[in-house]
Structures are given as C-alpha cells and as structure tokens.
C-alpha cells in the first residue's frame, strides 16, 4: 500500500546556496535549516522514508516564503532553481518522490504566472505552493487573480 505525504519540505541542491547568497542569515534561516538534516541530505531522508513501507513524498520548499527575503528578480531566479532541482529529484527518484509543488516568485505576480506555467507544463509540477500571507496581502488579492486563472486552466 502506498502512503503519499503531500507536505514534505526540501531545500534542494542549488536552492540553499541561492538563499544563502540572497538572504545571508535572514532571521537565522540558515541555522534553522541546518538543524533539519532531511532538508538537505537525501541519505538521511531515504533512511527515514525506509522506516515506512510504501511511503512516498510530494516535495515543496520550507518556509520562509521566497518573497519574504528576496527581491523580485532574486525571487524569480530562486523559484527557477528550486523548481528545476525538485523536478530533477522527482525524475531521479520516482519511487521516492511522486511530484512537487512549484515555488513561485509571489512578489513578481506576472513572473509567478510565467513560472507556474513553466513548472507545470515543462517540469511536471503537480501544483503550486502559495502561502496564506503574501507580504501582508491575502492570496485572494486582485494582483494574484491571474495566477489563479492560469492554474484553473490545468
């Protein structure tokens, strides 16, 4: 019997380095993520997963949301890095990872739509990750409507 966990966070290759470059030690983000080996170390993650027969994961990024610590241009770059890396992990380990939720640069709404299309169409993302608070705005704010319209088309 398969057990699919849809809320598993990962800091994929390239993304952690990008966060460190862009955010530095933003509110101790580095300290928090280093304290959770499964975010970075696939060997640790796989050992834990092996304790549960049939256990698979859908990958997503950990908090904080990219837009909280990155400029719009950096958020676009980090989203692409994260999505490319998570798609690569799904391709390399289909028995472990059944998909991923795409990261989006929510502080650049037009680019978020573009990246959502790319991640779903080209990379095989199963959906998108949106936090309930987007720089103090709710996800239902008018500027995010095009993203919801785009996703409704899938």
FENVENNOR-V115475 format. One record per residue. SS is DSSP state (@ for helix, = for strand, . for the rest). PHI is phi in whole degrees, -180 to 180 (999 if undefined). NEAR is the number of other C-alpha atoms within 8 Angstrom. Layout:
ss:SS phi:PHI near:NEAR
ss:SS phi:PHI near:NEAR
This chain:
ss:. phi:999 near:4
ss:. phi:-83 near:7
ss:= phi:-124 near:7
ss:= phi:-110 near:9
ss:= phi:-95 near:9
ss:= phi:-97 near:7
ss:= phi:-133 near:8
ss:= phi:-116 near:9
ss:= phi:-94 near:9
ss:. phi:-148 near:11
ss:. phi:-110 near:11
ss:. phi:-70 near:11
ss:. phi:-52 near:9
ss:. phi:89 near:9
ss:@ phi:-69 near:12
ss:@ phi:-57 near:9
ss:@ phi:-65 near:8
ss:@ phi:-64 near:9
ss:@ phi:-63 near:10
ss:@ phi:-61 near:10
ss:@ phi:-68 near:7
ss:@ phi:-82 near:9
ss:@ phi:-102 near:9
ss:. phi:61 near:8
ss:. phi:-109 near:9
ss:@ phi:-44 near:8
ss:@ phi:45 near:4
ss:@ phi:64 near:7
ss:@ phi:-57 near:9
ss:@ phi:-62 near:10
ss:@ phi:-62 near:8
ss:@ phi:-64 near:8
ss:@ phi:-74 near:9
ss:@ phi:-65 near:8
ss:. phi:-78 near:6
ss:. phi:-123 near:8
ss:@ phi:-57 near:10
ss:@ phi:-64 near:9
ss:@ phi:-68 near:13
ss:. phi:-121 near:10
ss:. phi:-104 near:8
ss:@ phi:-65 near:8
ss:@ phi:-61 near:6
ss:@ phi:-64 near:9
ss:@ phi:-58 near:11
ss:@ phi:-67 near:8
ss:@ phi:-62 near:8
ss:@ phi:-67 near:8
ss:@ phi:-60 near:10
ss:. phi:-65 near:8
ss:. phi:-73 near:6
ss:. phi:-126 near:7
ss:. phi:-55 near:8
ss:. phi:77 near:7
ss:= phi:-82 near:12
ss:= phi:-132 near:13
ss:= phi:-131 near:13
ss:= phi:-106 near:14
ss:= phi:-86 near:14
ss:= phi:-154 near:13
ss:. phi:-75 near:9
ss:. phi:-80 near:8
ss:. phi:-75 near:5
ss:. phi:-79 near:7
ss:. phi:-60 near:8
ss:@ phi:-54 near:13
ss:@ phi:-66 near:13
ss:@ phi:-76 near:7
ss:@ phi:-125 near:10
ss:. phi:-120 near:11
ss:. phi:-67 near:8
ss:@ phi:-54 near:10
ss:@ phi:-67 near:8
ss:@ phi:-68 near:9
ss:@ phi:-64 near:16
ss:@ phi:-61 near:13
ss:@ phi:-63 near:8
ss:@ phi:-65 near:12
ss:@ phi:-62 near:14
ss:@ phi:-63 near:10
ss:@ phi:-61 near:10
ss:@ phi:-62 near:16
ss:@ phi:-67 near:12
ss:@ phi:-61 near:9
ss:@ phi:-68 near:12
ss:@ phi:-67 near:11
ss:@ phi:-62 near:13
ss:@ phi:-63 near:8
ss:@ phi:-63 near:10
ss:@ phi:-65 near:13
ss:@ phi:-64 near:7
ss:@ phi:-76 near:6
ss:. phi:-134 near:8
ss:. phi:-65 near:9
ss:. phi:-76 near:6
ss:. phi:-101 near:9
ss:= phi:-119 near:13
ss:= phi:-92 near:11
ss:= phi:167 near:12
ss:= phi:-149 near:14
ss:= phi:-98 near:12
ss:= phi:-67 near:16
ss:. phi:-86 near:13
ss:. phi:-131 near:14
ss:. phi:-84 near:15
ss:. phi:-69 near:10
ss:. phi:-87 near:10
ss:. phi:-137 near:11
ss:@ phi:-53 near:11
ss:@ phi:-65 near:7
ss:@ phi:-67 near:9
ss:@ phi:-63 near:13
ss:@ phi:-64 near:11
ss:@ phi:-60 near:8
ss:@ phi:-70 near:12
ss:@ phi:-62 near:13
ss:@ phi:-59 near:10
ss:@ phi:-60 near:9
ss:@ phi:-65 near:12
ss:@ phi:-75 near:12
ss:@ phi:-70 near:8
ss:@ phi:-92 near:7
ss:. phi:-106 near:10
ss:. phi:85 near:9
ss:. phi:-58 near:13
ss:. phi:-89 near:9
ss:= phi:175 near:8
ss:= phi:-127 near:10
ss:. phi:-106 near:9
ss:. phi:-128 near:7
ss:. phi:-84 near:7
ss:. phi:-70 near:6
ss:= phi:-121 near:8
ss:= phi:-114 near:11
ss:. phi:53 near:7
ss:. phi:87 near:5
ss:= phi:-110 near:7
ss:= phi:-76 near:8
ss:. phi:-61 near:10
ss:. phi:-89 near:6
ss:. phi:-60 near:8
ss:@ phi:-54 near:5
ss:@ phi:-67 near:6
ss:@ phi:-98 near:10
ss:@ phi:-56 near:9
ss:@ phi:-58 near:9
ss:@ phi:-67 near:11
ss:@ phi:-66 near:8
ss:@ phi:-64 near:8
ss:@ phi:-63 near:10
ss:@ phi:-70 near:8
ss:@ phi:-66 near:6
ss:. phi:-76 near:5
ss:. phi:-94 near:4
